[in-house]
Amino acid sequence: MNVETPLVAQASALACLARIAGKHPALPGAYLVVSQVVPNRVSVQLHGFQAVEAWREALGVPFEQVVLSRSSRDRVVLEFNTTVRQMGLEAVDFEVYGIEDAAAPEAGAS
C-alpha cells in the first residue's frame, strides 16, 4: 500500500465533485477516478456524447474546447479538459470524455 500520499491530498478534488453534484443534481453519473498519484485531477468517463455535453455545460467549458477523435475503427471519443477553481480550495483539473460506437456506413456509401 502506498502511504506517501494521504487521503487529505485528494480533499480538493472530492470537495469539488461534491459541489458539482450539489449544484447540478441531474448531471449524468460517471465513472470517476481521483488518484493518489495526481490528487488534484479527476478523470470523468461517461457513457455517450449527451452526457459529455451535460458535463461541458455544467463546468462552463466553451464548445470549441471539445475534441472529437476516433479511438479505434468502431469507436469515437468526445473529450475536453478544464480546470475548476474553487474559493478556498486548490484548483482541480478535469479530464472528461465519453465513448460511442462509430456510425455504421450508409448502404451504398463508398
C-alpha positions in Angstrom: 0.0 0.0 0.0 1.3 3.5 -0.9 1.1 5.6 2.2 3.1 8.5 0.8 0.0 10.4 -0.3 -2.6 10.7 2.4 -6.3 10.9 1.6 -6.4 14.6 2.6 -4.4 15.4 -0.5 -7.5 14.4 -2.5 -9.8 16.6 -0.5 -10.0 19.4 -3.1 -11.0 17.0 -5.8 -13.6 15.3 -3.6 -15.0 18.6 -2.4 -15.2 19.9 -6.0 -17.1 16.8 -7.1 -19.5 17.3 -4.1 -20.1 20.9 -5.0 -20.8 20.0 -8.7 -23.2 17.3 -7.6 -25.0 19.8 -5.3 -25.2 22.5 -7.9 -26.2 20.1 -10.8 -28.1 17.2 -9.2 -29.4 15.9 -12.6 -25.9 15.7 -14.1 -25.3 12.2 -15.5 -23.4 9.8 -13.2 -19.9 8.8 -14.3 -17.0 6.5 -13.6 -14.8 8.8 -11.6 -11.1 8.4 -10.9 -9.3 10.5 -8.3 -5.8 9.2 -8.0 -3.2 9.4 -5.2 -0.6 9.9 -7.9 -2.2 13.2 -9.1 -4.6 14.1 -6.3 -6.0 17.3 -7.8 -7.1 15.6 -11.1 -10.4 14.0 -11.8 -11.0 11.7 -14.7 -14.6 11.5 -15.7 -15.7 8.7 -18.0 -19.2 9.0 -19.4 -21.5 6.8 -21.5 -22.3 8.7 -24.6 -21.9 12.2 -26.0 -25.1 13.6 -24.5 -23.5 13.0 -21.0 -20.3 14.8 -22.1 -22.4 17.7 -23.3 -24.2 17.9 -20.0 -20.8 18.0 -18.1 -19.4 20.6 -20.5 -22.3 22.9 -19.8 -22.1 22.3 -16.0 -18.4 23.1 -16.0 -18.8 26.1 -18.2 -16.4 24.9 -20.9 -16.8 26.5 -24.4 -17.8 24.0 -27.1 -14.7 25.0 -29.1 -12.6 23.2 -26.4 -14.3 19.8 -27.1 -12.4 17.4 -29.3 -13.9 14.5 -31.3 -11.5 11.7 -32.2 -11.5 8.1 -33.3 -10.1 5.7 -30.7 -10.5 2.6 -32.9 -12.2 1.6 -36.2 -15.5 1.3 -34.5 -15.3 3.8 -31.5 -15.2 7.6 -31.3 -14.3 9.7 -28.3 -15.6 13.2 -27.4 -13.5 14.8 -24.7 -12.4 18.0 -23.1 -10.1 19.2 -20.3 -10.6 22.1 -17.9 -9.5 23.4 -14.6 -12.1 24.2 -11.9 -11.1 26.9 -9.3 -12.9 27.0 -6.0 -12.8 29.6 -3.3 -10.6 28.4 -0.5 -9.5 25.1 -2.2 -6.8 24.0 -4.6 -7.7 24.1 -8.3 -8.9 20.8 -9.7 -8.1 19.6 -13.3 -10.8 17.6 -15.0 -10.4 15.2 -17.9 -14.0 14.5 -19.2 -14.7 12.0 -22.0 -17.3 9.8 -23.5 -17.1 6.9 -25.9 -19.7 5.9 -28.5 -19.8 3.4 -31.3 -18.9 4.8 -34.7 -21.9 5.2 -37.0 -22.2 2.3 -39.5 -21.6 3.5 -43.1 -24.8 4.1 -45.0 -25.8 1.5 -47.6 -24.2 2.3 -51.0 -21.6 4.6 -49.5 -18.0 4.1 -50.6 
